[in-house]
Amino acid sequence: MTNREKLVQEVEMLPDSMVETVLEFVQSLKQNDLPEGVNPKVWEAYLASEQEREEVYRRLADS
Protein backbone atom coordinates (compact mmCIF):
# COMPACT_ATOMS: atom_id res chain seq x y z
CA MET A 1 0.00 0.00 0.00
CA THR A 2 1.40 3.41 -0.95
CA ASN A 3 1.64 6.32 1.47
CA ARG A 4 -1.09 8.09 -0.51
CA GLU A 5 -3.40 5.10 -0.07
CA LYS A 6 -2.57 4.93 3.64
CA LEU A 7 -3.31 8.63 3.99
CA VAL A 8 -6.65 8.30 2.21
CA GLN A 9 -7.53 5.35 4.41
CA GLU A 10 -6.71 7.29 7.58
CA VAL A 11 -8.66 10.36 6.45
CA GLU A 12 -11.69 8.22 5.61
CA MET A 13 -11.74 6.94 9.19
CA LEU A 14 -11.66 10.43 10.75
CA PRO A 15 -14.79 11.94 12.24
CA ASP A 16 -16.21 14.79 10.16
CA SER A 17 -15.17 17.29 12.80
CA MET A 18 -11.50 16.47 12.18
CA VAL A 19 -11.62 16.30 8.37
CA GLU A 20 -11.87 20.08 8.03
CA THR A 21 -8.84 20.55 10.28
CA VAL A 22 -6.80 18.07 8.24
CA LEU A 23 -7.90 19.71 4.99
CA GLU A 24 -6.84 23.14 6.23
CA PHE A 25 -3.46 21.72 7.29
CA VAL A 26 -2.85 20.11 3.90
CA GLN A 27 -3.88 23.28 2.11
CA SER A 28 -1.50 25.32 4.23
CA LEU A 29 1.32 22.96 3.27
CA LYS A 30 0.50 23.38 -0.39
CA GLN A 31 0.37 27.17 -0.13
CA ASN A 32 3.92 27.22 1.23
CA ASP A 33 5.10 25.38 -1.90
CA LEU A 34 3.36 27.56 -4.47
CA PRO A 35 5.58 28.88 -7.24
CA GLU A 36 6.24 32.60 -7.20
CA GLY A 37 3.40 34.59 -8.74
CA VAL A 38 0.67 32.01 -8.11
CA ASN A 39 -2.32 33.50 -6.33
CA PRO A 40 -3.21 31.27 -3.34
CA LYS A 41 -6.95 31.97 -3.77
CA VAL A 42 -6.82 30.86 -7.41
CA TRP A 43 -4.92 27.74 -6.38
CA GLU A 44 -7.51 27.01 -3.68
CA ALA A 45 -10.30 27.36 -6.25
CA TYR A 46 -8.49 24.94 -8.55
CA LEU A 47 -8.03 22.42 -5.74
CA ALA A 48 -11.71 22.70 -4.81
CA SER A 49 -12.64 22.12 -8.44
CA GLU A 50 -10.31 19.13 -8.63
CA GLN A 51 -11.87 17.66 -5.49
CA GLU A 52 -15.44 18.24 -6.69
CA ARG A 53 -14.72 16.75 -10.11
CA GLU A 54 -12.31 14.01 -9.03
CA GLU A 55 -13.92 11.35 -11.20
CA VAL A 56 -13.84 13.55 -14.31
CA TYR A 57 -10.14 14.26 -13.83
CA ARG A 58 -9.48 10.56 -13.24
CA ARG A 59 -11.29 9.57 -16.43
CA LEU A 60 -9.35 12.18 -18.39
CA ALA A 61 -6.06 10.93 -16.96
CA ASP A 62 -6.97 7.33 -17.79
CA SER A 63 -7.91 8.11 -21.40
N, C-alpha and C positions, 0 to 999 in steps of 0.2 A: 504494500500500500504506500502510495507517495505521501509526502508531507501535505500536499494540497488536499488529497483525499482525507487524510487524518484531520486536517483543519475543518473541512466541511462537515465531517462526522461529528466533531466536537461542537461546532456551532449549532448543528441541528438538534443537539441534545440540550442546549441552553434554554432556560426559561425566557419567554418573550421580554421580560424586563431587563435581561442582560444583553440581548441581541443588539439593542440600540447602542449600548455602551461599547460593545466590541466593534460595531460598524464605525462609530465615531473614531475609535482608536485606529482602525485600519485606514480610514480616510486621512487622518492626521499624518500617518506614516507616508502615505502616498503624496500628500501635499509637500512634504519636506523633500521629496525626490523629483519634483516637477522641474522640467527644463526651464531655463531662464526665458521669460517672456510669456509663459503660459499662465493664463488667468485661472486661479483656483476655482472660481465659481463656474467657469465654462467646463473645467475638468470634472467638477462635481456633477454637473448636468449630464455630461457624457457618461459618467459612471452610473448614474441613475438610469439613463436610457439603456445602457448595456445590461443592467440588472433586470429592468422591466421586460426587455426583449431578448433575454438570454437564449431562448430556444431559436429565435430567428438568427442570431449571430452564430449559434452552433451549427445550424443547417447550412448557412453560408460558408462557414469554415470547412465543413465536411464535403461541400460540393466541388 
